[in-house]
Amino acid sequence: MKKVIKSYINKIENSKVYEVANISPLSKADNLSRELANSIYLKREDLQPTHSFKIRGAHNKIAHLYQSKNITEVATASAGNHAQGVAYSAKELGIKATIFMPKTTPFIKVNAVRDLKAKVVLVGNNFDDALKESKTFCKKNKVNFIHPFDDPLVIAGQGTVGMEISEQFPENLYAVFVAVGGGGLIAGIGAYLNKVHPNVKIIGVEAADSAGLHASVKAGKRIKLKEVGLFADGAAAKQIGKNNYELIKNFLDDSITVDTDEICAAVKDTFLETRTVPEPTGALALAGLKKYIGQKRIKNKNLIATYCGSNLNFESLGHIVERSKIGEKKEIILSIAIDEKKGSFRKLCRDIGQKNITEFSYRKDSSSKAKILLGLELQDSKKSKDIFLKALKNKKYSLTDLSNDEISKKHLKFMHGGRGPQLESEFVEEVYSVDFPEKPGALLNFLTLLKDKWDISLFHYKNQGAIYGGALVGFTIRQKQVKSLEKDLLRISYPFTRETENLGYQAFLK
């Protein structure tokens, strides 16, 4: 392995990255440094020409092929930043580029690639579909395929980030936190820093619903995930690259996962520090850094997080703002039961006290108890929350904390109409969360495949700022039909999860 590492160091130091890329600065995050009692820095890859580190690996690979084989065309598959890196490099070298992208790719990213004069082919609903088509195209037309991460020259290109860090912060650096998808960035950074500064910790950060590296480290071998979440779409790889994993397993000190709310909080932190807005993947490393500090209780250390991209889909901004307070642990969502009688609302508000109410939703039904969906902003995190909940319980309120319940955060806050009708004894309402691809005709396709066979009793859809949007769908059926319904849902191939026992649904919609 020492020979392999040495080979990568040589590739990194002799890369062709700087024909197109910049040496990105380290920006100190002053506010976070004070708040978290550590010196925190952001490695600003958002300042590259394509606003992402991906240009480094893409150009290094293409430039070497251009020099050694005099190529005239390249192709790749990507839903965003790698596509822009390949297109930019091809334009600079005066060669053709064909980019296969999923039909679900936001048009801001499709148009950015087209603006760089690359040919875009929209195919399939996900990266795997686009990858398959791109490789078929390359084989048929004898065109070189530029892999997004699993290629030594791509890894070496990304490794120049590590080379820069070693020059910008030559001593007293405790840890570097790196966003992980396919593993190209962490493989390159880690290989270089482990050789030059072996005492620096390399910590991988993944979205909790796309944690392929975390699963692989735990299993001791590469694991392929069945499904990945797409909020942090730039890091939504089902499997770590083979070349990447062979490097990573030799120097990875730790890996950590973060949820959507923690990522959104880190997006807000990055904006407050830099006055720029990262895409979710761009804030992934910072979210992990913050969580790691809390878990390990470290203080007075020098820490770096890779700010790896700012190609934000604008439509996701509202969702990020909405979820950031929960990610900061400064907003809670509660289900509270009060007596259905005059004066109960006023008494509840009095007992809540001088707090900022962010959500207050109620609809009268026939029961003797009223259910309130309540959102509250807190001044600080856990201590304030615990004191408040204890005070309400002491006043005999029946309450359920829904702050970590996805159905409540995604759907209940936006739904109107209250509970469904009372059903006859042989009928039940079964409820599912369904991931709809963000493309025209997705809903019609869903309903067409169901063939009017099932009675839909509840439906709420909201774009969550990702390639896929979440729907909450209820069906009124006979109990014995549940298996038959789920077989039909499986045939549609939209990922779904049964939510009938969800606490939010039980409290407000059943």
N, C-alpha and C positions, 0 to 999 in steps of 0.2 A: 504493500500500500504506500510505503514511503516514495517509491519510484513514481507511482500514479500521482501522488500529491505534488511531487517535484515537477512532473510533466504539466500539471495544471497551473502551477506557479509560473512556469515558463510561458504557457499560453496566455495567461493573464497579463504578464509584463510585456508581451509582444503582440497584444491585441490591436485591432484597427479601430477600436471604439471611438477614439478622439478625432477621427475624420468627420464625424457627425455629432457626437455627444459632447456635453460640457462636464467639467469637474464640478459636481454639485456641492453647494456649501453645507456646513453643519450649522443649524440655527438653534441657539439655546432657547428652550421653552421656559421663560422666566417665571411666569405665573404658576405653572405646574411644578417647577423646581421648588418654589417657596412652599406651595401647598403640600407636596409629597416629601419634602425634606431630603431631596436628592438633586443632583445636577443632571437635568434631562435635555437631550439634544435630538433634533430631527434631521435626518439625512435627506436633503430636499431634492428627491428625484422627480418631483412635480415640475421642476424648472428645466427639464430636458425639452428639446424641440417638440416632441410628441407628448409632453407632460407625463411621462412614465419611464421607468428604468428599462422597459422592454426594448427600446431602441438600441441599447448596448449589445445585447446578445444577438439580436436580429442582424445588425450591421456587421458584427464581427464574423458571423457565419457567411453572410452573403459576400462580403468583401474578400474573404479568403477564397471562396469559390470563383469569384470574378477574376482574381489574380492568377489562380492555379489552373482553372479550366476555361477561362474566357467565356463564361456563361452569358446568355442573352435573356434568360427568363427564369423566374422562381415562382413557387406557389406555396401557400400555407393554409391552415385552418385556424380561425380565431374569432372570438366574439368581441374583440376590442383592441386592447393595447398592443399586443403582439402584431396584430394586423396592421396597425398604424406604423409600427417600427419597421416591418417588412416593406410596406408601401413607401415610406420615407427613404429607406436605404436604396430601394430599387430606383426611385426617382433621381436620387443623387448620383447613382452610377449609370443612369441612362438605359436601364433594362426594364423588361416587362415584369409585372407582378399580377398574379391572379389570386384573389383572397376568397376562400370559401367561408361563409358566415351563416350561422343559424338564422332562420326566418324571424326568430324572436329577438334578434339583436336590435337594441334601440337605434332609431334612425340617426341620432346625433353621432353615433360611432360609425354607422354605415357611410354617412355623408362625409365624415372626416377622412375615411379611407379613399372614397371616390375623389375627394378634393386633391389627394396626393397622386392622382392619375392612375391608380390601380384598378383593375377590373374586379368587380365584386360579384360573386355568385351566391345568392341566398338559397340555402337548401336545408331541409330538415328542421327539427324543433330544438336541437341541442348541439353541443360541441362534438359529441361522438358522431352524429349524422354528418356534420360538416367535415370532420376528419376523414371519415370513410370515403366521401366523395372526392376530397382533395387528393388522397393517395391514389385513387383510381385514375384521376386526371393526370397525375404525375407519371404513373406507370405507362399510361396510354400514349402520352405526348413526350415522354423522356425529358421531363422537367424536374429540376432539383426541388425537393420538399424541404422547407425550413421549419423544423420542429420548434414549438413554442418553448420547450424547456429541456427535453431529453436528448441533448446533443453536447459533446465536449466543448465545441467552439461557442455555442450559445451560453453554456455555463461559464466559460472563461470570460466572455463579454460581461456577464453580470458580475463576475468576480472583481472587475475593476472598481466596483463600489467598495469592496473590502480593501483594495489597495489604497484608495483615496482615504478611507477611514484611518488606516494605519499611518498615513502621512499627516492627516489633520489632527489626530489624537494619538500621538506616539507613546504616551505613558499614562498610568493611573486610570485606565479604562476598565470598568468592572464587567459590563455586559453589553451585547448588541442584540436587539430584538428584531427579528426578521419575519415579515409576512410570508406564509407558505401556501402555495397552491400545488403546482407540479414539482416545485423544489429547485428551480433553476437559480433563483436569487440566493437562497440560503446555502446551496451547494457551493456556489462561487465565492460568496463572502466568507463562509466558514473555512473553505480550503485555504484561502489566503491568510486569514487572521490566525488560524490554528498553527500555521507554519511560522508566521512572523511574530505573533503575540499569543503564544499558547495558553497564557493565563486568563485571557479574555473569554468570558462565557458566551456561547452562541445559543440563543434561545429562540425556537420556532414558535410562531403564533398562527393559529388557524381559527376559522369560524367553526363553532361547535358542530354545525350540521354539515361540515365538509372536511372533517379532521382525518384525512388519509395518513398523514405522517404520524399523528398521535396513535392511531390504530396499528400502524406498521411497527413503530417502536415497541409498543406493548406486546405485539405478537412475535417480534424478532424476525419478521420478514415483510415484504411488500404486501399490503392488503388493498384490494380493490373494493371501493364502496359501491353499494347497490344504487344509492341515490345521493345527490349532493344538494345543499341549499344554494340558492342563487342570489341572495341579497348581496353578498360580497362576490360578485360574479367573476372578478378578475382572479380569484383564488379558488374557483370551484372546479377542482380537478378530482376525478374519482380515484386516481392512483398516482403516487409519487413516481417520477421517472426512474428507470433502471439505473442509468448512469448517476443520477442525482442521489438515489438512496445509497449506493455503494460508497459515495463520499460522505454523506450526512451522518451515517451510522458511526463514523469514526471520530466525529468531533462534537456532535450535538450534546449539549449539557442539560438541556431541559426542553420540554414542549408544553405549551399551554393553549387552552381553547377559550374563546370568548363568544358570548351570544350577541344577537342583533342589537339589543339595547346598549350593551357595553361598547359595541362598535359605533353606534350613533352618538354616544357620549364622547367618544374619542374624536369623531368628526367635528363636534362642537369645540372641543379643546383645541384642535388643530386650527380651526378658524380664529379662535380668540388669540392664539399665539402668532399666527402668520398672516391673518386676514385673507387666507385662501381656503377654498372648500375642497377637501379630498373626496375622492370616491370612497365607498366603504372599504375596499381593499387597501386603499392608501392609508387608512387610519387603523388598520388591523394590528400592526406592530405596536402602536401606541396604546391601544386598548389592552394588549397583552402585558405591556410594560407596567401599566397602572395596576392591573390585577396581580401581577407578580410581586410588586412592592407590598401590596396588602397582605398577600399570602405569606411571604417570606420575612416581612417586617424589616426590610433593609433600609438603612439610612446613610446619608453622606457618601453616596457612591456616584460615579460618573456613568450614565446610562444613555445609550443611543437607540432610537427607534427609526426604522426605515419608513419614510414618507414616500411610498413608492408610486403614487399616481393620483392625478386630479381630473381624470376624464369622467366627471360626474354626469349621469343621466339626470337632467334638470327635474324631470317628473318625480324623482325619488326624494327631492329635497324636503317636501312637506312631511313625508313619512319619517325622515331622519330627525327633523325638528321635533316632531310629535313624540318620538321614542327616546330622545336624548335625556330628558329629565328622569325617566325611569331608569335609564342606564347609569345616570349619576346617583341613583338611589335617593332622589329628591322629590319623587312623586310616587304616591301609592294609589292603587285602585281598590275600592272596597265594595262589597255587597253588604248593605245594612238593612235589617228589618225593623220597621217601626209600626206602632199601632195605627190602624187605618181610622183615624179620628181627627177632629179639628184640633189644631194647635201642635200636632206632632212634628210637622216640618219646622215650625219656629223653635220648638224645644231642641230638635236635632242641631239646627244651625247655632243656637246658643251654646250647646254642649261642645260643638266643634271649635268654637272660639275664633280668635283673630287669625285665621289661616286662609291662604289663597285657594279658593275652590276652582279646580280646573275642569271638573265634570260633575254634572248633577242631572241624572236621568231617572224619570219615574213615569209610570203609567198605571192608573187605577185598574184593579180587576176585582173579582168577586170575593176575594179572601179578606180575612180580618186583619191581615198584616200587609203593609206596603213595603215593597222592596225598592231600595234606592241604589243606583250605581253611582258611586261617589269617587271623584278624583281630587286629591289634595296635594298641594305643593308644600314640601317640608324645608326648613332652613338648613338642616344637615341630614345625615343619612340614618344609620341604624339606631342610634341612641334616641333621636327625636321620634322615630317611628315607633319604637318599643314603648316609650312613655305614653304616646298618644293612644295607641291601641289598648294599653292597659287601662287608661283613664276611661275610654268608652266602655270597655267590658265591666269596669267597676260600676258604671251607671246602667248596667243591665241591658246593654244593646247586644243583639245577636248579629254578629258580623263575620264575614269571610274575606280574607285577604286574597285578591285576584291579581296582584301586581305582577306575578310571574305566569299568569295564564294567557296563552297566546290568543285563544278565542275571544276573551274579554278585550284584549288590546287591539286585535285586528278588526273585530266585528261589532261587539256589543255597543261600543261607544258611538257607533254610527247607525245603529238600527232603530227603527220606529215601528210601532204597531203592537207591541206587547206580546202576550201569550197567544198560542194557538187555541182553537176551540177544544172543548171536552170531547174525547174520542169514545166511540163505542168500545165495549170490553175486548173484542177480538182484534182491535186495531192498536198500533203503536206508531209513534213518530221516531224514525231513526235519522240521526243527523251526522253529516260527514263534512270535514274540511277537504276541499279539492283544490289542487294546484292547476290553474289555467294558464297555458302559454299566452304571453302578451302578443297576440297577433290577431288580425281581423278574421272573424268567423269562428273563433274558438268556442264561444258560447253556443252558436248555432250547431257546430259540430258535435258538441256534448249532448245537446237535446235531440239531434237527429239520430245519434247512435243509441240513445235510450228508447227511440221509436215510440214515444207516447205511451209506453208500457206502464210507467210509474207515476203516481200522483205526487207532484212536488208541492210541499206545504210550506216551505221556507226557503228563501234564497237571498243571500247577500254577497255581493262581490265588491272588492276594493283593491285597486292596484297598490301593492306594497313597495313599489319602487324597485322591483327586480324584474328579471326576464319573465318570471312567472308571478301571477297575481293570485291571491287567495280568495276562495269562495266558501261560504258556509251554506250547505244544501241540506234541506230536510225532506224526507219522504214519509207519507202516511201509507202504511202497509199492514198486512196481517203478520203477526209474529213469525209464522212459519215461512214467510217469504224473504227473510233477511239474507239467507245464504244465496238465494237466487238473485236478489238485488246486487249483492257484492260481486257476484260473478259477472253481471252486466257492467258494473263499474270497472272491473279489472280489464274487460275487453276494450274499454275506451282508452286505456293507457294513460289517463291523467292520474298522477299520484294522489291517493286519498287516505284519510285517517278517520276512523269512527270517533265521534265526539258526543255520543248520546249521554254519557255519564259526566260530561264536563260540568264543573260547578257553576260557571257563568250561565250556560244554557239552562241548567236545572233551575237556577234562581230567577231568571228573567224571561225565558222563552217557552219553557215546557208547559 
